[in-house]
Amino acid sequence: MGRFSREELEAAFEEYRRVALRAGTTGNWDAWADLFTEDATYVEHLFGTLGGREAIRRWITRTMSTPPNDRMRYFPVEWYVVDEDRGWIVAAVWNRMEDPGDGSVHQAINFTLLKYAGNGKWSYEEDVYNPRHFQTMIEGWERRRREIAGG
């Protein structure tokens, strides 16, 4: 058995999801960054490896305030696995754009590994995805927005 109970891991992951939704819909990523330990590591395969909560905060705030990422508002979880022995969560997370105006869904998936540190904090996140899938998804979303706008 690991250091943390399944219940604690599940509760911390539920909070992570709740805070991510609030951050995505408000544009304020501070509470999300605060879910990480001060010395956390974040591995983002397109942007590189970030060391420390404040580096994570600067990166997520800058990245998610830059178009078109600022329109990526929702992060529904397709599935997740709790590894109680390691204190890890592995999840398939959709990165979903806001509605372009016709109710269509534009999203791409990434696989996230979270390592729990206790007290509601994560010490590690790694996101694995195909950047081409995100590019294609965003291009389709932008094209649909233009069509709806009549241009």
C-alpha positions in Angstrom: 0.0 0.0 0.0 1.2 3.5 -0.8 1.6 6.6 1.3 -1.8 7.9 0.3 -5.3 6.3 0.3 -7.3 6.0 -2.9 -9.8 8.3 -1.3 -7.2 11.1 -0.9 -5.9 10.6 -4.4 -9.4 10.7 -5.8 -10.3 13.8 -3.9 -7.1 15.6 -4.9 -7.8 14.7 -8.6 -11.4 15.9 -8.3 -10.1 19.2 -7.0 -7.5 19.4 -9.8 -10.3 18.9 -12.3 -12.6 21.5 -10.6 -9.8 24.1 -10.5 -8.8 23.5 -14.1 -12.4 24.1 -15.2 -12.6 27.3 -13.3 -9.2 28.4 -14.6 -10.2 27.6 -18.2 -13.5 29.5 -18.0 -12.1 32.6 -16.1 -8.6 32.8 -17.6 -7.1 33.0 -14.1 -4.7 30.1 -13.6 -3.3 31.1 -10.2 -5.4 28.6 -8.2 -4.4 25.8 -10.6 -0.7 26.6 -10.3 -1.2 26.6 -6.5 -2.1 22.9 -6.7 1.6 22.1 -7.3 4.4 21.9 -4.7 7.0 24.7 -4.7 9.5 22.4 -6.2 7.2 20.6 -8.7 8.3 19.5 -12.1 6.1 19.9 -15.2 7.1 18.1 -18.4 5.3 19.6 -21.4 6.7 17.9 -24.6 6.2 20.9 -26.8 7.3 23.6 -24.4 9.9 21.7 -22.3 10.5 20.9 -18.7 9.5 23.5 -16.0 11.0 23.5 -12.5 9.0 24.9 -9.6 5.5 26.2 -9.0 6.3 29.8 -10.1 7.8 28.6 -13.4 4.6 26.6 -13.9 2.4 29.6 -13.1 4.3 31.9 -15.5 4.1 29.3 -18.3 0.4 28.4 -17.9 -0.6 32.0 -17.5 1.3 33.1 -20.6 0.3 30.0 -22.7 -3.4 30.1 -21.8 -3.8 33.8 -22.3 -2.3 33.7 -25.9 -4.8 33.1 -28.8 -6.1 30.6 -29.7 -5.2 28.9 -26.4 -7.3 31.5 -24.6 -10.3 29.9 -26.2 -9.4 26.4 -24.9 -11.7 26.4 -21.9 -12.7 22.9 -21.0 -10.7 19.8 -19.9 -13.1 16.9 -19.6 -11.5 13.6 -18.5 -12.2 10.6 -20.7 -10.8 8.1 -18.2 -8.3 7.9 -15.5 -6.4 5.3 -13.5 -5.4 5.6 -9.8 -2.1 3.9 -8.9 -2.4 3.8 -5.2 1.0 2.2 -4.7 2.9 5.0 -6.4 0.4 7.9 -5.6 -0.1 8.6 -9.3 -3.0 9.4 -11.5 -2.9 8.7 -15.3 -5.7 10.3 -17.3 -6.9 10.9 -20.8 -7.8 14.6 -20.9 -9.6 16.3 -23.7 -8.5 19.9 -24.4 -11.8 21.4 -25.7 -12.3 24.8 -27.4 -15.2 27.0 -26.6 -18.2 26.6 -28.8 -17.5 28.3 -32.2 -21.2 29.3 -32.3 -23.0 26.3 -33.7 -22.7 23.8 -30.8 -19.9 21.8 -32.5 -17.2 20.3 -30.4 -13.5 20.8 -31.2 -11.1 19.0 -29.0 -7.8 17.0 -28.9 -6.6 14.6 -26.3 -3.6 14.4 -24.1 -2.4 11.8 -21.6 -1.5 13.2 -18.3 0.6 11.7 -15.5 0.2 13.3 -12.1 2.3 12.4 -9.1 0.8 13.2 -5.8 2.8 14.8 -2.9 0.1 15.0 -0.2 -1.9 17.8 1.3 -3.8 18.4 -2.0 -0.5 19.1 -3.9 1.0 17.6 -7.0 4.8 17.3 -7.4 4.9 16.3 -11.0 2.8 16.6 -14.2 3.7 15.3 -17.6 1.4 15.8 -20.6 1.9 13.6 -23.7 0.1 14.4 -26.9 0.5 14.8 -30.7 0.9 18.5 -31.5 -0.3 17.8 -35.1 -3.7 16.7 -33.7 -3.9 19.9 -31.7 -3.0 22.0 -34.8 -5.6 20.2 -36.9 -8.3 20.6 -34.2 -7.5 24.3 -33.8 -7.5 24.9 -37.6 -10.9 23.2 -37.8 -12.3 25.3 -34.9 -11.0 28.6 -36.5 -12.4 27.6 -39.9 -15.8 26.9 -38.4 -15.8 30.2 -36.5 -15.1 32.1 -39.7 -17.8 30.2 -41.6 -20.3 31.1 -38.8 -19.3 34.7 -38.9 -19.8 34.7 -42.7 -16.2 35.1 -43.6 
